[in-house]
Amino acid sequence: MNEQVYVLKDVIRNPARAFKEISDRGRAFLPGAIIIVTVPAIASALLMADVSFPQNLAGLVRDVTGWIIFVGCLYVVGRLLRGGADFMGLLSAIGYAKLPGIFYPIVGAALVRLVPEEVVAQLGEGCAGGVCPEPISPEQQMLLLKQIFTPAVIGLFLAILALGIWIFALYVLASRESHKSNTWRAFISVVVGGLTSTIITGLLLTLVGL
């Protein structure tokens, strides 16, 4: 347990060292990686149970599936770029690289509660029984934008962006240390592997109805 906690701290303080250790002993760190990957979806389902509980539980399946497919693509692309990662080590390393994602449910729940319910209801209006609501005027559109894009909401959007950049940087470091390659090859691996896995995951989940 102490070892797992130490590595978690290192992912933040010294990620290169952490990912080297994780990739070298992938199976030992796999349980921790699974927890990190699954916690955000479970937390979202609990924090926003009144909004979309079933959808967020389905998100758990999407997150785990996307993680495995992404690592598979990253493994293949990295190998093509003369990397030498062990699949299990890479799987664990990418799992730990998702650590900043544990903050997403908190930010998401805050966003949902900051946007007024009447705004959400108006934006969510669809065509019922073939009858569509009247289009809103430019003045109403501006009012909605002012209600949505408050300083607090903009700050949360910036936080989401910062978390995404942080996770991407950790992906690159995890790929570099796992494949024993350089930063540029790791960057290319993450970009190509990410795009490829997004397409594959999207097609697969569409086929199964998720």
Backbone torsions as a table, in degrees:
resi	resn	phi	psi	omega
1	MET	NA	-43.3	178.9
2	ASN	-60.2	-37.8	179.2
3	GLU	-63.2	-43.0	-179.5
4	GLN	-63.9	-42.2	179.9
5	VAL	-65.7	-41.2	-179.7
6	TYR	-61.5	-43.6	-179.6
7	VAL	-66.5	-38.2	177.2
8	LEU	-59.5	-42.7	177.6
9	LYS	-64.3	-38.7	-178.6
10	ASP	-68.8	-30.2	177.3
11	VAL	-58.9	-30.9	179.0
12	ILE	-88.7	-44.8	-173.3
13	ARG	-85.3	-40.2	-177.8
14	ASN	-144.2	72.8	-172.9
15	PRO	-61.4	-34.8	-179.7
16	ALA	-60.5	-45.7	179.1
17	ARG	-65.6	-40.8	-179.4
18	ALA	-62.5	-46.7	-177.0
19	PHE	-70.1	-28.6	175.4
20	LYS	-64.8	-44.3	179.4
21	GLU	-67.6	-42.0	-179.2
22	ILE	-64.3	-45.1	-177.9
23	SER	-67.9	-30.4	178.9
24	ASP	-73.8	-26.1	-178.3
25	ARG	-130.1	56.2	-172.0
26	GLY	-54.9	-46.1	-176.5
27	ARG	-63.8	-35.5	-178.4
28	ALA	-66.6	-29.7	-176.1
29	PHE	-101.3	0.5	-178.2
30	LEU	-61.3	-42.3	178.2
31	PRO	-57.1	-41.5	178.1
32	GLY	-64.7	-39.3	178.9
33	ALA	-63.6	-40.9	179.7
34	ILE	-62.2	-41.9	179.3
35	ILE	-62.8	-45.0	-178.8
36	ILE	-62.9	-38.8	-178.5
37	VAL	-70.7	-37.6	-173.1
38	THR	-89.2	-24.6	-176.5
39	VAL	-58.4	-45.9	-178.4
40	PRO	-57.0	-44.2	-179.1
41	ALA	-66.2	-40.9	178.8
42	ILE	-66.2	-42.1	178.9
43	ALA	-63.8	-39.9	177.9
44	SER	-62.0	-41.8	-179.9
45	ALA	-63.0	-35.1	-179.3
46	LEU	-80.0	-41.8	-177.3
47	LEU	-71.4	-30.5	-177.9
48	MET	-120.5	40.3	-178.6
49	ALA	-61.7	-31.4	-179.2
50	ASP	-77.9	-10.5	-177.9
51	VAL	-100.0	-54.5	-174.3
52	SER	-157.5	61.0	-177.2
53	PHE	-58.2	-51.0	-178.7
54	PRO	-62.2	-39.6	-179.0
55	GLN	-64.3	-37.7	-179.6
56	ASN	-72.4	-30.8	174.0
57	LEU	-68.4	-37.7	174.7
58	ALA	-63.0	-30.2	177.0
59	GLY	-61.7	-28.5	176.6
60	LEU	-61.5	-44.1	177.8
61	VAL	-64.2	-42.2	179.9
62	ARG	-63.8	-41.6	-178.3
63	ASP	-64.8	-45.8	-178.6
64	VAL	-67.3	-44.0	178.6
65	THR	-61.8	-46.1	-180.0
66	GLY	-62.5	-38.2	178.8
67	TRP	-61.2	-49.4	-176.9
68	ILE	-66.0	-42.8	-179.8
69	ILE	-67.2	-40.6	177.9
70	PHE	-60.2	-45.3	179.4
71	VAL	-64.3	-39.0	177.5
72	GLY	-60.7	-44.9	178.6
73	CYS	-66.5	-41.4	179.6
74	LEU	-63.8	-36.8	178.7
75	TYR	-64.4	-47.4	-178.0
76	VAL	-66.1	-48.1	-179.0
77	VAL	-63.0	-42.6	178.6
78	GLY	-62.0	-39.7	177.5
79	ARG	-64.2	-40.3	177.7
80	LEU	-63.1	-27.9	177.9
81	LEU	-93.1	22.8	174.8
82	ARG	69.6	30.3	173.6
83	GLY	-84.8	168.4	-177.0
84	GLY	-135.9	42.3	-176.4
85	ALA	-73.2	148.9	167.4
86	ASP	-88.1	133.6	-173.7
87	PHE	-58.4	-45.3	-177.7
88	MET	-65.5	-37.8	177.6
89	GLY	-65.5	-40.9	178.8
90	LEU	-67.3	-39.4	178.7
91	LEU	-59.5	-46.1	179.8
92	SER	-67.5	-41.7	-178.5
93	ALA	-62.8	-43.9	178.7
94	ILE	-67.5	-34.9	175.8
95	GLY	-59.7	-45.3	178.6
96	TYR	-69.8	-27.6	178.0
97	ALA	-66.7	-18.4	178.2
98	LYS	-82.5	5.5	-175.7
99	LEU	-52.0	-44.6	179.3
100	PRO	-60.9	-18.9	-179.5
101	GLY	-65.6	-13.1	178.2
102	ILE	-66.4	-16.5	178.9
103	PHE	-85.5	-14.4	-177.6
104	TYR	-58.5	-45.1	-179.6
105	PRO	-59.9	-37.4	180.0
106	ILE	-65.9	-46.0	180.0
107	VAL	-65.4	-42.0	-179.5
108	GLY	-63.3	-43.3	179.1
109	ALA	-64.8	-37.8	178.1
110	ALA	-65.5	-39.8	178.6
111	LEU	-61.9	-45.4	-179.2
112	VAL	-59.3	-38.5	-176.1
113	ARG	-83.4	-17.4	178.8
114	LEU	-83.3	-29.2	179.4
115	VAL	-80.0	124.7	-178.6
116	PRO	-56.3	142.7	-177.5
117	GLU	-60.2	-36.4	-178.9
118	GLU	-67.1	-30.5	177.1
119	VAL	-69.5	-45.4	178.3
120	VAL	-59.8	-42.5	-179.5
121	ALA	-63.3	-40.6	-178.1
122	GLN	-70.5	-40.0	178.5
123	LEU	-68.5	-28.6	-176.5
124	GLY	-88.5	0.3	-179.4
125	GLU	-64.9	131.1	178.1
126	GLY	-122.6	-168.8	179.1
127	CYS	-91.3	116.2	179.4
128	ALA	-108.4	125.6	179.4
129	GLY	63.1	28.1	179.5
130	GLY	80.6	0.9	179.5
131	VAL	-105.3	119.4	-177.6
132	CYS	-101.7	145.6	178.9
133	PRO	-67.3	157.4	178.3
134	GLU	-64.7	139.7	178.1
135	PRO	-63.4	143.5	-178.1
136	ILE	-79.5	150.9	-177.3
137	SER	-76.1	163.3	176.2
138	PRO	-56.7	-36.8	179.1
139	GLU	-64.1	-40.7	178.1
140	GLN	-67.2	-37.6	177.9
141	GLN	-61.5	-43.8	178.9
142	MET	-64.2	-39.1	178.6
143	LEU	-63.9	-41.4	178.1
144	LEU	-62.8	-43.0	180.0
145	LEU	-62.2	-39.8	178.8
146	LYS	-66.0	-34.8	179.8
147	GLN	-72.8	-30.7	-177.5
148	ILE	-84.5	-51.7	-171.8
149	PHE	-90.6	68.8	173.5
150	THR	-84.3	164.2	178.2
151	PRO	-54.6	-37.7	-179.4
152	ALA	-66.6	-42.1	-179.6
153	VAL	-66.9	-42.1	178.0
154	ILE	-61.6	-40.3	177.8
155	GLY	-61.6	-39.2	178.6
156	LEU	-68.7	-37.6	176.1
157	PHE	-62.9	-39.9	177.1
158	LEU	-65.3	-35.9	177.2
159	ALA	-64.4	-41.3	177.5
160	ILE	-62.0	-43.0	178.5
161	LEU	-61.8	-44.1	179.9
162	ALA	-62.9	-41.7	178.0
163	LEU	-63.3	-40.2	179.1
164	GLY	-63.1	-42.7	178.2
165	ILE	-64.6	-41.2	179.2
166	TRP	-61.5	-46.4	-179.7
167	ILE	-63.6	-42.5	179.1
168	PHE	-60.3	-43.7	178.7
169	ALA	-61.7	-38.9	178.2
170	LEU	-68.0	-36.3	174.7
171	TYR	-57.1	-46.1	-178.7
172	VAL	-62.0	-45.2	179.0
173	LEU	-65.4	-40.5	179.2
174	ALA	-64.2	-42.0	177.8
175	SER	-65.5	-42.6	-179.5
176	ARG	-61.8	-47.1	-177.8
177	GLU	-71.5	-33.9	-179.4
178	SER	-71.8	-43.3	-178.4
179	HIS	-84.7	-7.9	-177.4
180	LYS	56.7	44.7	-177.9
181	SER	-117.2	-167.4	177.8
182	ASN	-97.6	174.3	-173.5
183	THR	-65.2	-40.2	-178.0
184	TRP	-65.7	-42.0	177.2
185	ARG	-64.6	-38.2	177.9
186	ALA	-65.0	-40.6	178.6
187	PHE	-61.1	-46.7	178.8
188	ILE	-62.1	-42.1	179.5
189	SER	-59.8	-43.6	-178.1
190	VAL	-67.9	-42.0	-179.1
191	VAL	-66.3	-51.5	-178.7
192	VAL	-66.9	-44.5	179.3
193	GLY	-64.1	-37.7	179.3
194	GLY	-66.6	-45.1	178.9
195	LEU	-63.4	-44.8	-179.3
196	THR	-63.9	-44.4	-178.1
197	SER	-68.6	-32.6	177.9
198	THR	-62.6	-43.3	179.1
199	ILE	-65.6	-47.3	-177.9
200	ILE	-64.0	-46.0	-179.2
201	THR	-62.7	-43.1	179.0
202	GLY	-60.5	-44.6	179.7
203	LEU	-65.1	-43.4	-177.9
204	LEU	-64.2	-47.0	-179.0
205	LEU	-68.2	-30.9	175.7
206	THR	-66.0	-40.1	-179.3
207	LEU	-64.3	-34.8	-178.8
208	VAL	-94.3	1.8	175.4
209	GLY	83.1	23.2	177.9
210	LEU	-110.7	NA	NA
